[in-house]
Amino acid sequence: MRKVIESTLVSLDGVIGDPMVWANEYFDEEAVATSLAQLRVSDAMMMGRNTYEMFAAAWPSSTGDYADAMNAFTKYVFSGTLAEATWTNTTIVGGDVPTAVRELKEHGDGDLVMYGHGPLCQVLLDNGLLDELRLWIHPLLVGHGNRLFRPDARARLRLLGTETRANGVVVTYEPER
């Protein structure tokens, strides 16, 4: 069965919103290589509407190995309001999110990767469908923006590992079931 792996850029003060504003200088060759390696063991990407709109505006005009992988990837955008998906290889998934994700986990050969922690990831966490949570903790305080978890979010996590880098730390957790 496929695993759902969330990979999220986060500041020390818990901000995940608008990472293109504050995280770019930290996304070095090592980060690109790690992200590309994750894509290579995955065979599809899942995202909510906001992430889709941000990625669909940026990636199609980007170049390089990572951009090529992102653009060629099979993508599922979960939305009840998105009428059309114009980014290559994107399917809109509506309806019952937990049921749709359970079906996606049963088919395919690689992991399902997600970037950012929005409402979709919280639904997966709440329903026991998120298998790994990788937090890329950046050594800066952003001071404002969307936070990693909503104020009433609750979950028990088990540490799977840490990786120290020159520009921060990647911490991987597994939600306890």
LOSEVO-742610 format. One record per atom (N, C-alpha, C): atom name; y, x, z. Coordinates in steps of 0.02 Angstrom, whole numbers, plus 50000, padded with zeros to 5 digits. Atoms other than C-alpha are relative to their C-alpha. Layout:
BEGIN
+----+-------+-------+-------+
!  a !    yy !    xx !    zz !
+----+-------+-------+-------+
! CA !     Y !     X !     Z !
...
+----+-------+-------+-------+
end
This chain:
BEGIN
+----+-------+-------+-------+
!  a !    yy !    xx !    zz !
+----+-------+-------+-------+
!  N ! 49941 ! 50042 ! 50000 !
! CA ! 50000 ! 50000 ! 50000 !
!  C ! 50062 ! 50045 ! 50000 !
!  N ! 49937 ! 49964 ! 50004 !
! CA ! 50174 ! 50061 ! 49958 !
!  C ! 50038 ! 49998 ! 50066 !
!  N ! 49956 ! 49999 ! 49942 !
! CA ! 50295 ! 50112 ! 50095 !
!  C ! 50071 ! 49986 ! 49977 !
!  N ! 49929 ! 50010 ! 50012 !
! CA ! 50476 ! 50055 ! 50103 !
!  C ! 50036 ! 50053 ! 50042 !
!  N ! 49964 ! 49945 ! 49967 !
! CA ! 50585 ! 50206 ! 50144 !
!  C ! 50074 ! 49993 ! 49989 !
!  N ! 49927 ! 50004 ! 50003 !
! CA ! 50768 ! 50188 ! 50185 !
!  C ! 50028 ! 50070 ! 50012 !
!  N ! 49966 ! 49935 ! 49994 !
! CA ! 50878 ! 50342 ! 50163 !
!  C ! 50075 ! 49985 ! 50003 !
!  N ! 49932 ! 50021 ! 49989 !
! CA ! 51052 ! 50322 ! 50235 !
!  C ! 50044 ! 50058 ! 50023 !
!  N ! 49950 ! 49951 ! 49980 !
! CA ! 51204 ! 50436 ! 50246 !
!  C ! 50041 ! 49969 ! 50057 !
!  N ! 49965 ! 50026 ! 49941 !
! CA ! 51287 ! 50416 ! 50417 !
!  C ! 50042 ! 50055 ! 50032 !
!  N ! 49958 ! 49952 ! 49964 !
! CA ! 51430 ! 50501 ! 50509 !
!  C ! 49979 ! 50001 ! 50073 !
!  N ! 50017 ! 49996 ! 49929 !
! CA ! 51416 ! 50555 ! 50691 !
!  C ! 50022 ! 49939 ! 50039 !
!  N ! 49977 ! 50060 ! 49966 !
! CA ! 51514 ! 50401 ! 50741 !
!  C ! 49969 ! 49936 ! 49972 !
!  N ! 50039 ! 50058 ! 50022 !
! CA ! 51391 ! 50287 ! 50651 !
!  C ! 50025 ! 49964 ! 49938 !
!  N ! 49973 ! 50033 ! 50060 !
! CA ! 51490 ! 50247 ! 50493 !
!  C ! 49954 ! 50014 ! 49941 !
!  N ! 50038 ! 49993 ! 50062 !
! CA ! 51391 ! 50215 ! 50334 !
!  C ! 50041 ! 49976 ! 49940 !
!  N ! 49960 ! 50029 ! 50054 !
! CA ! 51525 ! 50124 ! 50233 !
!  C ! 50038 ! 50053 ! 49961 !
!  N ! 49963 ! 49957 ! 50047 !
! CA ! 51604 ! 50209 ! 50082 !
!  C ! 49982 ! 50074 ! 50005 !
!  N ! 50020 ! 49930 ! 49995 !
! CA ! 51501 ! 50370 ! 50088 !
!  C ! 50029 ! 50043 ! 49943 !
!  N ! 49971 ! 49962 ! 50056 !
! CA ! 51576 ! 50420 ! 49919 !
!  C ! 50068 ! 50029 ! 50019 !
!  N ! 49936 ! 49976 ! 49977 !
! CA ! 51739 ! 50447 ! 50014 !
!  C ! 49991 ! 50060 ! 50047 !
!  N ! 50005 ! 49950 ! 49948 !
! CA ! 51675 ! 50555 ! 50158 !
!  C ! 49938 ! 50046 ! 49995 !
!  N ! 50062 ! 49961 ! 50000 !
! CA ! 51500 ! 50622 ! 50113 !
!  C ! 49991 ! 50047 ! 49941 !
!  N ! 50010 ! 49960 ! 50061 !
! CA ! 51521 ! 50702 ! 49942 !
!  C ! 49996 ! 50075 ! 50012 !
!  N ! 50000 ! 49928 ! 49989 !
! CA ! 51561 ! 50875 ! 50007 !
!  C ! 49936 ! 50024 ! 50035 !
!  N ! 50063 ! 49983 ! 49966 !
! CA ! 51397 ! 50871 ! 50106 !
!  C ! 49939 ! 49992 ! 49955 !
!  N ! 50057 ! 50013 ! 50045 !
! CA ! 51289 ! 50818 ! 49959 !
!  C ! 49993 ! 50060 ! 49954 !
!  N ! 50007 ! 49937 ! 50035 !
! CA ! 51247 ! 50995 ! 49905 !
!  C ! 49935 ! 50004 ! 49962 !
!  N ! 50062 ! 49991 ! 50039 !
! CA ! 51104 ! 51067 ! 49801 !
!  C ! 49938 ! 49983 ! 50040 !
!  N ! 50058 ! 50015 ! 49957 !
! CA ! 50984 ! 51053 ! 49948 !
!  C ! 49991 ! 49924 ! 50007 !
!  N ! 50003 ! 50072 ! 49993 !
! CA ! 51026 ! 50869 ! 49971 !
!  C ! 49977 ! 49968 ! 49934 !
!  N ! 50021 ! 50026 ! 50065 !
! CA ! 51007 ! 50836 ! 49784 !
!  C ! 49925 ! 50012 ! 49990 !
!  N ! 50071 ! 49984 ! 50008 !
! CA ! 50837 ! 50924 ! 49783 !
!  C ! 49957 ! 49954 ! 50044 !
!  N ! 50038 ! 50045 ! 49955 !
! CA ! 50777 ! 50822 ! 49933 !
!  C ! 49999 ! 49929 ! 49973 !
!  N ! 49996 ! 50067 ! 50027 !
! CA ! 50837 ! 50660 ! 49856 !
!  C ! 49958 ! 49992 ! 49937 !
!  N ! 50040 ! 50001 ! 50062 !
! CA ! 50757 ! 50701 ! 49689 !
!  C ! 49926 ! 50001 ! 50016 !
!  N ! 50070 ! 49999 ! 49979 !
! CA ! 50593 ! 50742 ! 49776 !
!  C ! 49978 ! 49931 ! 50025 !
!  N ! 50017 ! 50068 ! 49977 !
! CA ! 50598 ! 50570 ! 49860 !
!  C ! 49992 ! 49953 ! 49941 !
!  N ! 50006 ! 50042 ! 50059 !
! CA ! 50627 ! 50487 ! 49693 !
!  C ! 49934 ! 50013 ! 49964 !
!  N ! 50061 ! 49983 ! 50036 !
! CA ! 50478 ! 50578 ! 49620 !
!  C ! 49936 ! 49973 ! 50033 !
!  N ! 50059 ! 50031 ! 49967 !
! CA ! 50358 ! 50505 ! 49750 !
!  C ! 50009 ! 49925 ! 50007 !
!  N ! 49986 ! 50072 ! 50000 !
! CA ! 50435 ! 50333 ! 49730 !
!  C ! 49993 ! 49975 ! 49928 !
!  N ! 50001 ! 50027 ! 50068 !
! CA ! 50414 ! 50217 ! 49584 !
!  C ! 50047 ! 49941 ! 49990 !
!  N ! 49950 ! 50053 ! 50006 !
! CA ! 50550 ! 50089 ! 49620 !
!  C ! 50050 ! 50006 ! 50056 !
!  N ! 49946 ! 50001 ! 49952 !
! CA ! 50712 ! 50064 ! 49712 !
!  C ! 50018 ! 49927 ! 50015 !
!  N ! 49978 ! 50067 ! 49980 !
! CA ! 50766 ! 49910 ! 49810 !
!  C ! 50071 ! 50007 ! 50027 !
!  N ! 49932 ! 49999 ! 49975 !
! CA ! 50945 ! 49866 ! 49851 !
!  C ! 50027 ! 49929 ! 50004 !
!  N ! 49964 ! 50063 ! 49998 !
! CA ! 51060 ! 49724 ! 49898 !
!  C ! 50055 ! 50000 ! 49947 !
!  N ! 49948 ! 50007 ! 50052 !
! CA ! 51202 ! 49662 ! 49790 !
!  C ! 50055 ! 50052 ! 50006 !
!  N ! 49945 ! 49953 ! 49993 !
! CA ! 51337 ! 49775 ! 49863 !
!  C ! 49981 ! 50070 ! 49976 !
!  N ! 50023 ! 49934 ! 50022 !
! CA ! 51236 ! 49934 ! 49837 !
!  C ! 49990 ! 49999 ! 49924 !
!  N ! 50009 ! 50005 ! 50072 !
! CA ! 51188 ! 49874 ! 49663 !
!  C ! 50067 ! 50008 ! 49964 !
!  N ! 49935 ! 49998 ! 50034 !
! CA ! 51370 ! 49846 ! 49614 !
!  C ! 50031 ! 50070 ! 50003 !
!  N ! 49972 ! 49933 ! 49994 !
! CA ! 51422 ! 50017 ! 49680 !
!  C ! 49961 ! 50049 ! 49956 !
!  N ! 50041 ! 49954 ! 50040 !
! CA ! 51276 ! 50109 ! 49598 !
!  C ! 50005 ! 49985 ! 49925 !
!  N ! 49996 ! 50018 ! 50071 !
! CA ! 51285 ! 50012 ! 49433 !
!  C ! 50066 ! 50021 ! 49969 !
!  N ! 49936 ! 49977 ! 50025 !
! CA ! 51467 ! 50062 ! 49418 !
!  C ! 50002 ! 50076 ! 49993 !
!  N ! 49996 ! 49927 ! 49999 !
! CA ! 51433 ! 50247 ! 49451 !
!  C ! 49946 ! 50036 ! 49960 !
!  N ! 50055 ! 49960 ! 50027 !
! CA ! 51261 ! 50303 ! 49391 !
!  C ! 49993 ! 49998 ! 49924 !
!  N ! 50010 ! 49999 ! 50073 !
! CA ! 51254 ! 50247 ! 49208 !
!  C ! 50042 ! 50052 ! 49963 !
!  N ! 49958 ! 49951 ! 50033 !
! CA ! 51396 ! 50365 ! 49163 !
!  C ! 49991 ! 50071 ! 50027 !
!  N ! 50012 ! 49935 ! 49971 !
! CA ! 51330 ! 50510 ! 49268 !
!  C ! 49947 ! 50038 ! 49960 !
!  N ! 50048 ! 49959 ! 50035 !
! CA ! 51229 ! 50655 ! 49200 !
!  C ! 49964 ! 50047 ! 50048 !
!  N ! 50039 ! 49954 ! 49960 !
! CA ! 51099 ! 50778 ! 49265 !
!  C ! 49933 ! 49971 ! 50018 !
!  N ! 50067 ! 50021 ! 49983 !
! CA ! 50921 ! 50769 ! 49329 !
!  C ! 49998 ! 49940 ! 50047 !
!  N ! 49999 ! 50054 ! 49951 !
! CA ! 50962 ! 50658 ! 49477 !
!  C ! 50026 ! 49935 ! 49969 !
!  N ! 49972 ! 50059 ! 50034 !
! CA ! 51069 ! 50538 ! 49374 !
!  C ! 49949 ! 49972 ! 49951 !
!  N ! 50051 ! 50023 ! 50048 !
! CA ! 50933 ! 50531 ! 49240 !
!  C ! 49945 ! 49962 ! 50036 !
!  N ! 50053 ! 50033 ! 49962 !
! CA ! 50804 ! 50486 ! 49372 !
!  C ! 50024 ! 49932 ! 50026 !
!  N ! 49973 ! 50063 ! 49974 !
! CA ! 50916 ! 50352 ! 49450 !
!  C ! 50005 ! 49948 ! 49944 !
!  N ! 49991 ! 50048 ! 50055 !
! CA ! 50952 ! 50273 ! 49281 !
!  C ! 49934 ! 49977 ! 49970 !
!  N ! 50064 ! 50018 ! 50029 !
! CA ! 50770 ! 50274 ! 49223 !
!  C ! 49956 ! 49960 ! 50048 !
!  N ! 50041 ! 50031 ! 49947 !
! CA ! 50701 ! 50207 ! 49387 !
!  C ! 49996 ! 49924 ! 49993 !
!  N ! 50006 ! 50072 ! 49993 !
! CA ! 50636 ! 50030 ! 49409 !
!  C ! 50040 ! 49980 ! 50061 !
!  N ! 49955 ! 50020 ! 49946 !
! CA ! 50763 ! 49939 ! 49517 !
!  C ! 49993 ! 49925 ! 50012 !
!  N ! 50001 ! 50070 ! 49979 !
! CA ! 50754 ! 49776 ! 49614 !
!  C ! 50062 ! 49988 ! 50042 !
!  N ! 49941 ! 50017 ! 49962 !
! CA ! 50917 ! 49699 ! 49672 !
!  C ! 49989 ! 49930 ! 50030 !
!  N ! 50011 ! 50062 ! 49964 !
! CA ! 50901 ! 49563 ! 49804 !
!  C ! 50067 ! 49965 ! 50007 !
!  N ! 49938 ! 50038 ! 49998 !
! CA ! 51036 ! 49432 ! 49782 !
!  C ! 49988 ! 49928 ! 49981 !
!  N ! 50001 ! 50070 ! 50018 !
! CA ! 51057 ! 49246 ! 49781 !
!  C ! 50059 ! 49979 ! 49958 !
!  N ! 49939 ! 50017 ! 50037 !
! CA ! 51222 ! 49256 ! 49689 !
!  C ! 50011 ! 50042 ! 49937 !
!  N ! 49991 ! 49958 ! 50059 !
! CA ! 51209 ! 49396 ! 49560 !
!  C ! 49970 ! 49965 ! 49939 !
!  N ! 50022 ! 50037 ! 50059 !
! CA ! 51197 ! 49313 ! 49389 !
!  C ! 49967 ! 50044 ! 49948 !
!  N ! 50025 ! 49956 ! 50052 !
! CA ! 51161 ! 49464 ! 49280 !
!  C ! 49999 ! 50072 ! 50026 !
!  N ! 50005 ! 49929 ! 49983 !
! CA ! 51101 ! 49643 ! 49306 !
!  C ! 50002 ! 50040 ! 49935 !
!  N ! 49991 ! 49963 ! 50062 !
! CA ! 51164 ! 49760 ! 49172 !
!  C ! 49975 ! 50072 ! 50003 !
!  N ! 50025 ! 49931 ! 49992 !
! CA ! 51101 ! 49926 ! 49242 !
!  C ! 49928 ! 50002 ! 49977 !
!  N ! 50066 ! 49993 ! 50031 !
! CA ! 50946 ! 49985 ! 49148 !
!  C ! 49944 ! 49991 ! 50051 !
!  N ! 50062 ! 50009 ! 49960 !
! CA ! 50776 ! 49931 ! 49219 !
!  C ! 50011 ! 49965 ! 50066 !
!  N ! 49985 ! 50036 ! 49938 !
! CA ! 50850 ! 49814 ! 49349 !
!  C ! 49976 ! 49927 ! 49995 !
!  N ! 50023 ! 50069 ! 49994 !
! CA ! 50770 ! 49650 ! 49402 !
!  C ! 50034 ! 49969 ! 50060 !
!  N ! 49971 ! 50037 ! 49944 !
! CA ! 50860 ! 49522 ! 49510 !
!  C ! 49944 ! 49962 ! 50035 !
!  N ! 50049 ! 50035 ! 49960 !
! CA ! 50753 ! 49455 ! 49652 !
!  C ! 50038 ! 49952 ! 50046 !
!  N ! 49969 ! 50049 ! 49957 !
! CA ! 50807 ! 49293 ! 49735 !
!  C ! 49947 ! 49968 ! 50044 !
!  N ! 50048 ! 50036 ! 49959 !
! CA ! 50727 ! 49179 ! 49861 !
!  C ! 49985 ! 50036 ! 50066 !
!  N ! 50023 ! 49975 ! 49935 !
! CA ! 50628 ! 49230 ! 50015 !
!  C ! 49989 ! 50076 ! 49998 !
!  N ! 50003 ! 49927 ! 50003 !
! CA ! 50659 ! 49416 ! 50042 !
!  C ! 49935 ! 50028 ! 50030 !
!  N ! 50062 ! 49971 ! 49972 !
! CA ! 50512 ! 49454 ! 50160 !
!  C ! 49939 ! 49989 ! 49955 !
!  N ! 50056 ! 50014 ! 50044 !
! CA ! 50388 ! 49370 ! 50043 !
!  C ! 50002 ! 50044 ! 49937 !
!  N ! 49993 ! 49959 ! 50060 !
! CA ! 50456 ! 49460 ! 49890 !
!  C ! 49985 ! 50074 ! 50015 !
!  N ! 50012 ! 49929 ! 49983 !
! CA ! 50452 ! 49630 ! 49978 !
!  C ! 49926 ! 50011 ! 50016 !
!  N ! 50073 ! 49993 ! 49988 !
! CA ! 50273 ! 49602 ! 50039 !
!  C ! 49963 ! 50005 ! 49934 !
!  N ! 50031 ! 49996 ! 50066 !
! CA ! 50224 ! 49571 ! 49857 !
!  C ! 50013 ! 50067 ! 49967 !
!  N ! 49984 ! 49935 ! 50030 !
! CA ! 50315 ! 49727 ! 49798 !
!  C ! 49961 ! 50057 ! 50033 !
!  N ! 50037 ! 49948 ! 49965 !
! CA ! 50229 ! 49831 ! 49932 !
!  C ! 49926 ! 50003 ! 49979 !
!  N ! 50070 ! 50003 ! 50020 !
! CA ! 50059 ! 49775 ! 49867 !
!  C ! 49987 ! 50026 ! 49930 !
!  N ! 50009 ! 49979 ! 50070 !
! CA ! 50089 ! 49831 ! 49687 !
!  C ! 50041 ! 50063 ! 49987 !
!  N ! 49966 ! 49938 ! 50017 !
! CA ! 50135 ! 50001 ! 49619 !
!  C ! 49966 ! 50059 ! 50032 !
!  N ! 50033 ! 49939 ! 49978 !
! CA ! 50087 ! 50180 ! 49650 !
!  C ! 50042 ! 50043 ! 50046 !
!  N ! 49956 ! 49958 ! 49960 !
! CA ! 50238 ! 50255 ! 49738 !
!  C ! 50038 ! 49960 ! 50051 !
!  N ! 49959 ! 50032 ! 49949 !
! CA ! 50356 ! 50218 ! 49880 !
!  C ! 50055 ! 49957 ! 49968 !
!  N ! 49940 ! 50039 ! 50017 !
! CA ! 50498 ! 50093 ! 49871 !
!  C ! 50057 ! 50030 ! 50040 !
!  N ! 49945 ! 49966 ! 49966 !
! CA ! 50659 ! 50185 ! 49912 !
!  C ! 50061 ! 49956 ! 50002 !
!  N ! 49937 ! 50038 ! 49992 !
! CA ! 50821 ! 50109 ! 49976 !
!  C ! 50053 ! 50049 ! 50025 !
!  N ! 49944 ! 49959 ! 49977 !
! CA ! 50991 ! 50189 ! 50002 !
!  C ! 50050 ! 49957 ! 50036 !
!  N ! 49953 ! 50038 ! 49959 !
! CA ! 51110 ! 50130 ! 50138 !
!  C ! 49965 ! 49949 ! 50043 !
!  N ! 50029 ! 50049 ! 49955 !
! CA ! 51081 ! 50007 ! 50277 !
!  C ! 50045 ! 49938 ! 50003 !
!  N ! 49962 ! 50062 ! 50002 !
! CA ! 51152 ! 49839 ! 50232 !
!  C ! 49958 ! 49942 ! 50025 !
!  N ! 50037 ! 50060 ! 49978 !
! CA ! 51094 ! 49661 ! 50263 !
!  C ! 49927 ! 50000 ! 49978 !
!  N ! 50070 ! 49999 ! 50023 !
! CA ! 50936 ! 49686 ! 50157 !
!  C ! 49957 ! 50043 ! 50045 !
!  N ! 50039 ! 49955 ! 49956 !
! CA ! 50877 ! 49833 ! 50262 !
!  C ! 49990 ! 49969 ! 50068 !
!  N ! 50007 ! 50031 ! 49935 !
! CA ! 50911 ! 49737 ! 50421 !
!  C ! 49947 ! 49945 ! 49999 !
!  N ! 50052 ! 50051 ! 50007 !
! CA ! 50803 ! 49592 ! 50359 !
!  C ! 49931 ! 50032 ! 49999 !
!  N ! 50064 ! 49965 ! 50003 !
! CA ! 50664 ! 49715 ! 50320 !
!  C ! 49980 ! 50027 ! 50069 !
!  N ! 50013 ! 49974 ! 49933 !
! CA ! 50679 ! 49796 ! 50492 !
!  C ! 49980 ! 49942 ! 50046 !
!  N ! 50015 ! 50058 ! 49958 !
! CA ! 50680 ! 49625 ! 50577 !
!  C ! 49931 ! 49970 ! 49986 !
!  N ! 50064 ! 50030 ! 50019 !
! CA ! 50522 ! 49573 ! 50482 !
!  C ! 49943 ! 50051 ! 49996 !
!  N ! 50053 ! 49950 ! 49999 !
! CA ! 50421 ! 49733 ! 50506 !
!  C ! 49981 ! 50027 ! 49931 !
!  N ! 50014 ! 49979 ! 50068 !
! CA ! 50435 ! 49782 ! 50322 !
!  C ! 50030 ! 50068 ! 49983 !
!  N ! 49971 ! 49934 ! 50011 !
! CA ! 50533 ! 49945 ! 50339 !
!  C ! 49953 ! 50051 ! 50032 !
!  N ! 50049 ! 49952 ! 49976 !
! CA ! 50412 ! 50091 ! 50354 !
!  C ! 50030 ! 50064 ! 50026 !
!  N ! 49966 ! 49939 ! 49977 !
! CA ! 50531 ! 50239 ! 50373 !
!  C ! 50075 ! 49991 ! 49993 !
!  N ! 49927 ! 50001 ! 49999 !
! CA ! 50714 ! 50258 ! 50416 !
!  C ! 50023 ! 50072 ! 50003 !
!  N ! 49976 ! 49931 ! 50003 !
! CA ! 50789 ! 50425 ! 50362 !
!  C ! 50076 ! 50000 ! 50005 !
!  N ! 49929 ! 49997 ! 49988 !
! CA ! 50961 ! 50455 ! 50433 !
!  C ! 50026 ! 50070 ! 49986 !
!  N ! 49969 ! 49937 ! 50018 !
! CA ! 51062 ! 50594 ! 50353 !
!  C ! 50065 ! 50004 ! 50041 !
!  N ! 49944 ! 49998 ! 49954 !
! CA ! 51180 ! 50631 ! 50498 !
!  C ! 50048 ! 50056 ! 49981 !
!  N ! 49949 ! 49953 ! 50024 !
! CA ! 51340 ! 50716 ! 50440 !
!  C ! 50045 ! 50021 ! 50058 !
!  N ! 49961 ! 49975 ! 49943 !
! CA ! 51443 ! 50826 ! 50558 !
!  C ! 50075 ! 49985 ! 49993 !
!  N ! 49931 ! 50020 ! 50001 !
! CA ! 51604 ! 50727 ! 50550 !
!  C ! 50008 ! 49931 ! 50030 !
!  N ! 49983 ! 50066 ! 49975 !
! CA ! 51689 ! 50577 ! 50628 !
!  C ! 50044 ! 49967 ! 49948 !
!  N ! 49961 ! 50036 ! 50052 !
! CA ! 51751 ! 50451 ! 50500 !
!  C ! 50053 ! 49956 ! 50032 !
!  N ! 49951 ! 50038 ! 49963 !
! CA ! 51837 ! 50339 ! 50626 !
!  C ! 50004 ! 49926 ! 49985 !
!  N ! 49997 ! 50072 ! 50018 !
! CA ! 51822 ! 50173 ! 50534 !
!  C ! 49952 ! 49988 ! 49942 !
!  N ! 50045 ! 50019 ! 50055 !
! CA ! 51710 ! 50079 ! 50413 !
!  C ! 49939 ! 49964 ! 50026 !
!  N ! 50061 ! 50035 ! 49982 !
! CA ! 51547 ! 49986 ! 50411 !
!  C ! 49954 ! 50046 ! 50040 !
!  N ! 50044 ! 49962 ! 49955 !
! CA ! 51429 ! 50042 ! 50549 !
!  C ! 49928 ! 49993 ! 49979 !
!  N ! 50071 ! 49998 ! 50018 !
! CA ! 51245 ! 50083 ! 50533 !
!  C ! 49965 ! 49935 ! 50017 !
!  N ! 50035 ! 50061 ! 49980 !
! CA ! 51182 ! 49933 ! 50631 !
!  C ! 50051 ! 49948 ! 50023 !
!  N ! 49957 ! 50054 ! 49977 !
! CA ! 51259 ! 49764 ! 50664 !
!  C ! 49999 ! 49999 ! 50076 !
!  N ! 49996 ! 49997 ! 49927 !
! CA ! 51313 ! 49736 ! 50845 !
!  C ! 49939 ! 49972 ! 50037 !
!  N ! 50056 ! 50029 ! 49964 !
! CA ! 51162 ! 49629 ! 50891 !
!  C ! 49932 ! 50025 ! 49976 !
!  N ! 50064 ! 49973 ! 50027 !
! CA ! 51029 ! 49734 ! 50800 !
!  C ! 49959 ! 50030 ! 50057 !
!  N ! 50046 ! 49972 ! 49950 !
! CA ! 50877 ! 49778 ! 50905 !
!  C ! 49936 ! 50021 ! 49965 !
!  N ! 50064 ! 49975 ! 50027 !
! CA ! 50726 ! 49883 ! 50859 !
!  C ! 49980 ! 50061 ! 50040 !
!  N ! 50027 ! 49939 ! 49970 !
! CA ! 50615 ! 50015 ! 50938 !
!  C ! 49977 ! 50045 ! 49944 !
!  N ! 50016 ! 49952 ! 50052 !
! CA ! 50597 ! 50171 ! 50834 !
!  C ! 49962 ! 50059 ! 50031 !
!  N ! 50038 ! 49941 ! 49978 !
! CA ! 50477 ! 50318 ! 50847 !
!  C ! 50021 ! 50058 ! 49955 !
!  N ! 49979 ! 49941 ! 50037 !
! CA ! 50538 ! 50490 ! 50796 !
!  C ! 49942 ! 50030 ! 49961 !
!  N ! 50051 ! 49968 ! 50041 !
! CA ! 50438 ! 50560 ! 50650 !
!  C ! 50016 ! 50073 ! 49987 !
!  N ! 49982 ! 49931 ! 50012 !
! CA ! 50537 ! 50719 ! 50623 !
!  C ! 50074 ! 50010 ! 49991 !
!  N ! 49931 ! 49981 ! 50012 !
! CA ! 50699 ! 50812 ! 50606 !
!  C ! 50001 ! 50060 ! 49954 !
!  N ! 49991 ! 49944 ! 50046 !
! CA ! 50762 ! 50933 ! 50476 !
!  C ! 50073 ! 50022 ! 50006 !
!  N ! 49933 ! 49973 ! 49992 !
! CA ! 50912 ! 51042 ! 50515 !
!  C ! 50022 ! 50033 ! 49935 !
!  N ! 49972 ! 49972 ! 50061 !
! CA ! 51023 ! 51088 ! 50369 !
!  C ! 50066 ! 50033 ! 50015 !
!  N ! 49935 ! 49967 ! 49991 !
! CA ! 51178 ! 51192 ! 50347 !
!  C ! 50056 ! 49949 ! 50008 !
!  N ! 49947 ! 50050 ! 49999 !
! CA ! 51279 ! 51032 ! 50327 !
!  C ! 49982 ! 49937 ! 50039 !
!  N ! 50017 ! 50057 ! 49960 !
! CA ! 51196 ! 50916 ! 50451 !
!  C ! 49926 ! 49998 ! 50016 !
!  N ! 50069 ! 50009 ! 49978 !
! CA ! 51030 ! 50847 ! 50509 !
!  C ! 49972 ! 49937 ! 49968 !
!  N ! 50035 ! 50060 ! 50023 !
! CA ! 50905 ! 50727 ! 50433 !
!  C ! 49949 ! 49982 ! 50054 !
!  N ! 50045 ! 50024 ! 49948 !
! CA ! 50813 ! 50624 ! 50564 !
!  C ! 49960 ! 49942 ! 49970 !
!  N ! 50042 ! 50053 ! 50028 !
! CA ! 50665 ! 50516 ! 50514 !
!  C ! 49965 ! 49963 ! 50056 !
!  N ! 50031 ! 50044 ! 49951 !
! CA ! 50605 ! 50369 ! 50616 !
!  C ! 49952 ! 49952 ! 49967 !
!  N ! 50045 ! 50053 ! 50021 !
! CA ! 50466 ! 50243 ! 50602 !
!  C ! 50011 ! 49942 ! 50047 !
!  N ! 49993 ! 50058 ! 49956 !
! CA ! 50500 ! 50068 ! 50667 !
!  C ! 49933 ! 49984 ! 50034 !
!  N ! 50060 ! 50020 ! 49964 !
! CA ! 50375 ! 50020 ! 50802 !
!  C ! 49986 ! 49927 ! 49984 !
!  N ! 50019 ! 50070 ! 50016 !
! CA ! 50279 ! 49863 ! 50763 !
!  C ! 49970 ! 49967 ! 50060 !
+----+-------+-------+-------+
end
